[in-house]
Amino acid sequence: MAESNVSKVEAIRHSLAHLLASAVLERDPSALLGVGPVIEHGFYYDIRLSKPMSESDMESIESRMRELASQNLPFDRQEVSADEARKLFASQPMKLELIDEFAKEEQKLTVYKTGEFLDLCRGGHVNNTSEIADGSWKLDKIAGAYWRGNEKNEMLTRIYGLAFETKNELDKHLEMLAEAEKRDHRKLGKELDLFTFSPLVGSGLPLFTPKGTIIFNLLNDYVWKLRRERGYMKVDVPHITKPDLYKTSGHWDKFSEELFHVSTREGNEYALKPMNCPHHIQIFARKPVSYREMPIRYAETTKVYRDEQSGELSGLSRVLSITQDDAHVFCRHSQMKDEFFKIWDIIEKFYGRIGFDLRVRLSFHDPKKMERYLGTPEIWKKAEDSLREIAKERGAVVEEALGEAALYGPKVDFMAKDAIGREHQVATIQLDLNMPTRFSLSCTNESGEKEGVVMLHAAIMGSIERFMNVLIEHFAGAFPVWLSPVQVAVLPIGEKHVEYARRVYDELFAKELRVELWNANDTLGSKIRRAKLEKIPYYLVIGDKEEADGNVTVESRDNGKISPKTLDEFVDMLNKI
């Protein structure tokens, strides 16, 4: 059985991390150990190796791990003092660094012994390696990682493993990974010509092509349509600000490592904005506000900038320049629930059109780490109780997640599963009782007195770059008709069919369909292959018969050949999809 404070699969994963370190030390006795935590789907261990590791080395290490697991080794726990721990790990400098920190915090130190291997560890293991099912795990890959995630520290070798309770679960996960590789948005983005990166521009700074920009704008325009119907007003703010704004908001202290700093020729200091809320607050605060004007709803799609570590940048999923469909609602306490529900309605409408079912998570603060947040425990309790009440009234089945709150308030996060079962956090609504206080925001109530206001932060897609990553992989590049950058390709069989094909193209273009007319000189077969590779929803074949009958032969990406149709019939069919 696993130790009672962790799940069985977590205990298996943590135990395998110890077996991994043990096998590595047998191969490389001079290796220095970092940490080996449990992660989603498996585990890893960060190690400073004294010699490079090849793929064949990985195979031999995995083989040795299996031998160790087959020996039914117990995980023996022992409490030790800091001095005892220092003696045990005298040759392991990274362990000594951790021991010194734990000693300062007066944390209880424990070590675990498995066979001849000893590790500094809080615990969470199987009692015996016999509890690890053969075939339920494997080593996965090697990567570089800075010690403790700090790029100022040395680069270590991170060895990843996958682990589950059963072989069947591992097999299913491996199938999912194989499918994920086919759907990788970085590969599809290049093949479908949606976005690119340039070394002259820099890592983490995507450049969207005309086709990618079409998708980008279609998504954003739909969000704005839903917001406009509910009384939002567009605003626009600059991309840099003086430090004073973020010092008042609290971001300067809590967010300092992620800020890009800018200095002028006169020595004035600015920062690239990592979020928009303090700016929108300044628009709200520009003049006195009456209760009759409330609620006030601002929306803006704009870029924000966060100084991510270079090793964490990946495709569209992690970038330096982030486009947010950001909105902020300023309302009275009595209006807060209705405004929350209106945002919730937008989210359900938007994701209903995408085809995602949503799961709801209440993201709360970690009361043991108040230094991460703005405000008092009392304010946080009030805000989190309000979210519980809202979720209950909405009839939502929710889970609560400690430590997932924003800097200034708890959130309702919306989670969506993609086509291959991976879950993504997509939309979010945040309740903020802290920033209105820090900026002394108020409205004048019915009695002519100043009354504090509530602030709601809302993002329907969040980072549009990251959301496009999710969509590209969810649809495997085969976007629904309304979201496809090219909806229809017109394919004249030969040169003599170009005139009629041009008329077809012109009529479809006039009806605001996204249509392309392709070169008649290419063979029909090559044009059809291209249409399939580009995942275009419909292509129209134009030959003698089509011109004589005044119609088009329709080929569908998803449904194959469709009976010939007039152009009006074809357009009506598209409009009904």
Secondary structure, 3 states (H helix, E strand, C coil): CECCCCCHHHHHHHHHHHHHHHHHHHHCCCCEECCCCEECCEEEEEEECCCCCCHHHHHHHHHHHHHHHHCCCECEEEEECHHHHHHHCCCCHHHHHHHHHHHHCCCCEEEEEECCEEEECCCCCECEHHHCCCCCEEEEEEEEEEHHHCCCCCEEEEEEEEECCCHHHHHHHHHHHHHHHHHCHHHHHHHCCCEECCCCCCCCCCEECHHHHHHHHHHHHHHHHHHHCCCCEECCCCCEECHHHHHHHCHHHHCHHHCEEEECCCCCEEEECCCCHHHHHHHHCCCCCEHHHCCEEEEEEEEEECCCCHHHCECCCECCEEEEEEEEEEECHHHHHHHHHHHHHHHHHHHHHHCCCEEEEEEECCHHHHHHCCCCHHHHHHHHHHHHHHHHHHCCCEEEEECCCCCCCCEEEEEEECCCCCEEEEEEEEEECCHHHHCCCEEECCCCCEEECEEEEEEEEEEHHHHHHHHHHHCCCCCCHHHCCCCEEEEECCHHHHHHHHHHHHHHHHCCCCEEECCCCCCHHHHHHHHHHCCCCEEEEECHHHHHHCCEEEEECCCEEEEEECHHHHHHHHHHC
